[in-house]
């Protein structure tokens, strides 16, 4: 079955992307950082072992954007909180292993993605934890339905996000990957 890597991206418009970082370095600088970080991440993660799909937001603008590579398929994230959008992306992909990441993880490499897909060979779900209590990757083995309560009652953007998400999964084997940092503030940009 085809492996699918979904990268969640937003149009890099000042004031609409990386706003916490923007409050510290300016909204234009934060949008510039996000655009270049995302382009670099997409180049690094291209690999014949998986298909990349861009989950775009805002929907219509993202589907028609010239910012992202034209050769990659796109899917609209749709409405709702982060959990609703991630759930929609995971459920909407073809059967087989699916991993979903954000575009704001500078340390991610093909090796990390390969490990996530390998973990899905022995687990129903996989998560890449972040030091702030969230996670940089969620993956699911799409040969069966995802847990019905997945992503419900999660306190997003808090130190409880991973624990809450794990609590929303009833049964099933879960694997955890290496810890990587996503970028929300200037402090996150430092190695």
C-alpha positions in Angstrom: 0.0 0.0 0.0 1.1 3.5 -0.8 2.7 5.5 2.1 1.4 9.1 2.3 3.0 12.0 4.0 0.7 14.9 4.6 2.3 18.3 5.3 0.0 20.9 6.8 0.8 24.4 5.3 -0.8 27.8 5.6 -0.4 30.6 3.1 2.6 32.6 4.4 0.7 35.9 4.9 1.9 38.3 7.6 -0.5 38.2 10.6 -2.1 34.8 9.5 0.8 32.4 10.0 3.2 31.9 13.0 1.6 34.8 15.0 3.2 33.9 18.3 6.6 34.1 16.6 5.4 37.2 14.8 4.7 39.0 18.1 8.4 38.7 18.8 10.1 39.2 15.5 7.4 41.0 13.5 4.6 39.5 11.4 6.4 40.0 8.0 9.6 38.3 9.3 7.6 35.4 10.8 5.7 34.9 7.5 9.1 35.0 5.6 10.6 32.4 8.0 7.6 30.1 7.6 7.6 30.3 3.8 11.3 29.5 3.5 11.2 26.9 6.3 8.3 25.1 4.5 10.0 25.2 1.1 13.2 23.7 2.6 11.2 21.1 4.5 9.4 20.0 1.4 12.7 19.7 -0.6 14.3 17.7 2.2 11.4 15.3 2.6 10.8 14.4 -1.1 11.5 10.6 -1.3 10.3 7.8 -3.6 9.2 5.8 -0.6 6.2 8.0 0.1 3.8 10.4 -1.7 3.6 13.9 -0.3 0.2 15.7 -0.1 0.0 19.3 1.0 -3.0 20.1 3.3 -3.6 23.7 2.6 -5.2 26.6 4.4 -7.1 28.8 3.7 -8.8 26.3 1.5 -9.5 28.1 -1.8 -6.4 30.3 -1.6 -4.2 27.3 -0.8 -5.5 25.1 -3.5 -4.7 27.9 -6.1 -1.5 29.1 -4.5 1.7 29.6 -6.5 3.8 29.5 -3.3 3.9 25.7 -3.0 5.3 23.2 -5.6 2.8 22.7 -8.4 3.6 19.0 -8.8 2.4 18.1 -5.3 -1.3 17.2 -4.8 -3.2 19.4 -2.4 -6.2 18.9 -0.1 -8.1 21.6 1.7 -7.8 21.5 5.5 -11.4 22.7 5.9 -13.0 24.2 9.0 -12.6 23.4 12.7 -9.9 23.2 15.3 -6.6 21.5 14.7 -8.0 18.1 15.7 -10.9 18.4 13.3 -8.6 19.3 10.5 -6.0 16.6 11.2 -8.7 14.0 11.6 -10.2 15.0 8.3 -6.8 14.8 6.6 -6.0 11.3 8.1 -9.4 9.9 7.3 -9.4 11.4 3.7 -6.2 9.7 2.6 -6.0 6.4 0.8 -5.8 3.1 2.7 -2.3 2.4 4.0 0.1 4.2 6.3 -0.4 7.9 6.6 1.8 10.4 8.5 0.9 14.0 9.1 3.3 16.8 10.1 3.3 20.5 10.4 5.7 22.6 8.4 7.4 24.3 11.3 9.8 21.5 12.4 13.4 22.5 11.3 15.0 19.4 12.6 13.0 16.8 10.7 14.6 14.6 8.1 13.7 11.7 5.8 15.1 9.4 8.5 12.5 10.6 10.9 9.7 10.0 8.4 11.0 6.6 7.5 11.1 5.6 11.2 7.5 6.8 11.5 6.3 4.6 8.6 8.4 1.7 10.0 6.6 2.1 13.3 3.3 1.9 11.6 4.2 -1.6 10.5 3.8 -2.7 14.1 1.5 -0.1 15.6 -1.9 1.4 14.8 -0.7 4.9 15.5 2.6 6.8 15.9 3.4 10.1 17.5 6.5 12.3 17.4 6.6 14.1 20.8 7.7 17.8 21.1 9.4 19.2 24.2 6.5 21.5 24.9 4.0 18.6 25.5 2.6 18.6 21.9 3.7 16.6 19.0 5.3 17.2 15.6 3.9 14.0 13.8 0.9 11.9 14.0 0.6 8.7 11.9 -2.0 6.1 11.5 -2.3 2.7 9.8 -5.3 3.3 7.5 -6.3 -0.4 7.0 -9.0 0.1 9.6 -11.1 3.0 10.9 -9.4 5.5 13.1 -10.6 5.7 16.7 -13.9 7.5 16.9 -12.8 9.8 19.7 -9.4 10.7 18.2 -8.5 14.3 18.8 -11.6 15.0 21.0 -11.1 17.0 24.2 -7.5 17.9 23.4 -6.2 21.1 24.9 -4.3 22.4 21.8 -1.3 24.6 22.2 -0.7 23.5 25.8 1.7 21.1 27.5 -1.3 18.6 27.6 -1.8 18.2 23.9 0.0 14.8 23.5 -1.4 13.3 26.7 -4.9 14.4 25.8 -4.6 13.0 22.3 -3.3 9.7 23.7 -6.2 9.6 26.1 -8.6 10.0 23.1 -7.4 6.7 21.6 -9.1 3.7 23.1 -7.0 0.5 22.7 -4.6 0.0 19.8 -0.9 -0.1 19.9 0.9 3.3 19.8 4.6 4.0 19.1 6.5 7.1 20.1 9.4 8.6 18.0 12.3 10.9 18.7 11.5 14.2 20.3 11.7 17.2 17.9 11.0 20.9 18.4 8.5 22.9 16.5 8.8 26.6 16.2 6.3 28.8 18.1 8.6 31.5 19.6 12.1 32.9 19.1 13.5 30.6 21.8 12.4 27.7 19.6 14.7 28.9 16.8 17.8 28.4 18.9 19.5 25.0 18.4 
